[in-house]
Amino acid sequence: MKMKAALEKKFNAQITLEFEASLVYRQLGIEMDQRDLPGMAGWLRRQADEEIVHANKFIDHLNDRDNHPVIGNITLPPSVAKIDSVLSCFEAALKHEQKVSESIRDLYRAAEADGDLDSRPLLNWFLDEQIEEEATVSEIVSRIELINDDGPGLLRLDAELAERPIRSTEPTAGK
């Protein structure tokens, strides 16, 4: 069933935010490359790719319901340009995840208010996903705070984050 225009607009805003999240992670990955931390840079790039997968889920949902997905204008938040440490990098990532989480909760509330039952499965998946996303980045932030500026500690964390598996941005890849 096609969703109402006002709800479609909110879904399109979420699509744009997911692409923004991808660019945030991509820029943060660049910042870690600049610090010669390839494991962290790779982890952030893979996170950027995952955000594209998320945008695609929303796009597919709108397409499947005969709505029209539209990507809006994307601007990186100023905080992403002010990365001066590994800690500030992952704090920026956590702040952005929190922004995305709140946006999804708002989208869920809007869908509920509209009586849009068809969006529930997708939005429930995203609510669970955001809990995981925030917890993961929060744990990294906590570990960086424990490490502080300890070089060997940062290099160990860098090596650990390098082990994150690579996934495709396309749902049909590997099938």
C-alpha positions in Angstrom: 0.0 0.0 0.0 1.3 3.4 -1.0 2.2 5.6 2.0 0.9 9.2 2.3 2.9 12.0 0.9 3.9 13.5 4.3 5.3 10.2 5.4 7.0 9.6 2.1 8.8 13.0 2.6 10.0 11.8 6.1 11.3 8.5 4.6 13.1 10.5 1.9 14.7 12.6 4.6 15.9 9.4 6.2 17.4 8.2 2.9 19.3 11.5 2.7 20.5 11.1 6.3 21.8 7.6 5.6 23.8 8.9 2.7 25.1 11.7 4.9 26.1 9.1 7.4 28.0 7.3 4.7 29.9 10.5 3.8 30.6 11.3 7.5 32.2 7.9 7.9 34.1 8.2 4.6 35.5 11.6 5.8 36.4 10.1 9.2 38.2 7.3 7.4 40.2 9.9 5.5 41.2 11.5 8.8 42.4 8.2 10.2 44.3 7.5 6.9 46.0 10.9 7.5 47.2 9.6 10.9 48.5 6.3 9.4 45.9 4.2 11.1 44.8 1.9 8.3 42.8 -0.4 10.5 40.6 2.4 11.8 40.4 4.0 8.3 39.2 0.6 6.9 36.7 0.1 9.7 35.3 3.6 9.0 35.2 3.0 5.2 33.3 -0.3 5.8 30.9 1.6 8.1 30.4 4.1 5.3 29.5 1.2 2.9 27.0 -0.1 5.5 25.3 3.2 5.6 24.7 2.9 1.9 23.1 -0.5 2.5 20.8 1.2 5.0 19.9 3.9 2.5 19.1 1.2 -0.1 16.8 -0.5 2.4 14.7 2.7 2.6 14.8 3.2 -1.1 13.6 -0.3 -1.8 10.8 0.1 0.8 9.5 3.2 -1.0 9.9 1.6 -4.4 8.1 -1.5 -3.3 5.2 0.6 -2.1 4.9 2.6 -5.3 6.3 5.7 -3.6 9.1 7.9 -5.1 12.5 7.8 -3.3 14.5 11.1 -3.6 17.9 11.9 -2.3 18.1 15.4 -0.9 21.0 17.8 -0.5 23.8 16.5 1.7 26.2 18.6 3.7 28.8 17.2 6.1 28.3 18.4 9.7 31.0 21.0 10.8 32.1 18.7 13.6 33.5 16.2 11.0 36.0 18.9 9.7 37.3 19.5 13.2 38.9 16.1 13.8 42.1 16.6 15.8 42.5 13.2 17.4 41.5 9.6 17.2 39.1 10.2 20.1 37.4 13.2 18.4 37.0 11.0 15.2 35.1 8.3 17.0 33.2 10.8 19.2 32.0 12.5 15.9 30.9 9.0 14.7 29.0 8.4 17.9 27.3 11.8 17.7 26.2 11.1 14.2 24.9 7.6 15.1 22.9 9.2 17.9 21.4 11.7 15.4 20.5 8.8 13.0 18.9 6.9 15.9 16.7 9.8 16.9 15.7 10.3 13.3 14.6 6.7 13.0 12.6 6.9 16.3 10.9 10.0 14.9 10.2 8.2 11.7 8.7 5.3 13.6 6.5 7.7 15.6 5.3 9.3 12.4 4.5 5.9 10.8 2.6 4.9 13.9 0.7 8.2 13.9 -0.2 7.6 10.3 -1.3 4.0 11.0 1.3 2.8 8.5 1.6 -0.8 9.7 3.6 -1.8 6.5 6.7 0.2 7.7 6.9 -1.5 11.1 9.1 -4.5 10.1 11.6 -2.2 8.4 11.6 0.3 11.2 11.8 -2.3 13.9 14.9 -3.7 12.1 16.4 -0.2 12.1 15.7 0.4 15.8 17.6 -2.8 16.7 20.4 -1.9 14.2 20.9 1.5 15.8 21.2 0.1 19.3 24.0 -2.1 17.9 25.6 0.8 16.0 25.6 3.1 19.0 26.9 0.4 21.3 29.7 -0.5 19.0 31.0 3.0 18.5 30.5 3.8 22.2 32.7 0.9 23.1 35.4 2.1 20.7 35.2 5.6 22.2 35.5 4.1 25.7 38.5 2.0 24.7 40.2 5.1 23.1 39.6 7.0 26.3 41.3 4.2 28.3 44.2 4.1 25.9 44.5 7.9 25.8 47.5 8.7 23.6 49.4 5.4 24.3 50.9 4.6 20.9 51.1 0.8 21.3 47.5 0.8 22.6 46.2 2.7 19.6 48.1 0.4 17.3 46.5 -2.7 18.9 43.1 -1.1 18.5 43.9 -0.2 14.9 44.9 -3.8 14.2 41.7 -5.1 15.9 39.5 -2.8 13.9 41.2 -3.9 10.7 39.7 -7.3 11.1 36.1 -6.2 10.4 34.7 -8.2 7.5 34.0 -6.5 4.2 30.4 -6.5 3.0 28.9 -5.3 -0.3 26.6 -2.4 -0.5 24.3 -4.4 -2.8 21.9 -6.9 -1.3 22.3 -9.4 -4.2 26.1 -9.5 -4.1 27.5 -13.0 -3.5 24.2 -14.7 -4.4 
